[in-house]
Amino acid sequence: MAPLGTIKSYLENPRVAKAQIAAELSGVEFNVEAFDLAKDVTPEFLSKFPLGKIPVFESSEVDLFEASSIAYYAAAQKENNPILGSTAAEKAQILQWILFSENEINSNVGGWVYPLLGYGMYLKPTVDAATEKTKRALLALNKYLQSKTYLVGEAITFADIAVVTSLVLGFKTVFDKTLRDEMKNVTRYFTTVTSKSVFKKYLGEIALCETPLKFTPPKKEKKPAAPKETPKKKEAAPKPAASADGDDEEEAKPAPKPKSKLDLLPPSKFIMDQWKREYSNNDTNVAIKWFWDNFDPEGYSIWKVDYKYNDELTLTFMSNNLIGGFYARLERAHKYAFGSMIVRGENNKNTISGYFVVRGQEVPFEIYDAADYGSYNFQKIEPAQYEEKKDEFYKYLAWDFEDCVDGKVFK
């Protein structure tokens, strides 16, 4: 039988295995080609797949992105395919578990594991939130599987293909024995399904995690020591002329100038460096309590920040690079400001927005002097608005939006 078409992806991708398993159980097959997003993306590729993600599927009949749609296309080739359900109720249940695998497992396991692998910026509150969401989903699945071998009916369906392939990354990297003991039904289910020959064929032998991945901060490069110079002998300076009363006069030394006008402000009980440590080392829901318990609205101000040209944004990674570029020009503001900016949406339909906390009651020179400051709208949040804005402020600091795809923190 001729292949349905070609899947392009990186090698050993469980999402590709999802399509291959569905295809084999449906009596069809795919070609699979290795694809490197860093090298192989072309304008032609983006015209077909504007999200710029893999895996993708190309054929003479249809081009598809998203692994579930590719797998479903394979299963739909077989008329009345039992893996897609035999009744309306079974079909709905299968769809339910497909959505569960994407929204509750894939996205949250990725948010937990990818920063640990170095595929994204590690931000402890965000990783911790993804970890808790993953565990919540696993506990729900564990309860459902208490008296079931498979998710729908008494045989493998598309629901099992979707859920099991979404669990592979977690079982390999972070679901250690302690966690597996807490979700014994999920573990039994996963090992039962992955022991099937068709799953082994495309997923291989899966070694369950023993030591979970942990974040390892990158080592700082040591700067080479500057070469020692032989000090030059200084000529003795002439003594100042004696005053009339016989005392020597010394030239008065000028007082050191403050580095910023913000240094002249009255002291504040809110210590920016301490807030940054609280935010970096704790869950956001813990850090935010410290923030509001200690925030000084007279010494600091809160600003909602929106990119002015969101309608011109294209790929999400490019939008995130814009944030990074803006931050790079705020070097002088580190002592006086904290910010969390995120990219929300998808390729060719996304926005940049967030919040800043700054010293004083105006946007300081250290920020508005940046070359691209004019591309952002800074709107001050008055103390009277704090209560109504608290939830949104928290969500931007925790990156707790369903459509959040990336972001950067200025600290």
Buried (B, 14 or more C-beta within 10 A) or exposed (E): EEEBBBBBBEEEBBBBBBBBBBBBBBEBBBBBEEBEBEEEBEEEBBEEBBBBBBBBBBBEEEEBBBBBEBBBBBBEBBEEBBBBBBEEEBBEBBBEBBEBBBEBBBBBBBBBBBBBEEEBBBBBBBBBBBBBBBBEBBBBBBEBBEEEBBBBBEEBBBBBBBBBBBBBBBBBBBBBEEBBEBBEBBBBBBBBBBEBEBBEEBBEEBEEBEEBBEEEEEEEEEEEEEEEEEEEEEEEEEEEEEEEEEEEEEEEEEEEEEEBEBEEBEEBEBEBEEBBBBBEEBBBBEBBEBBEEBBBBEBBBBBBBBBEEBEEBBBBEEBBBBBEEBBEBBEBBBEBBBBBBBBBBBBEBBBBBBBBBBBBEBBBBBBEEBEEBEBBEBEEBEEEEBEEBEEBBBBBBBBBBEEBBBBBBBB
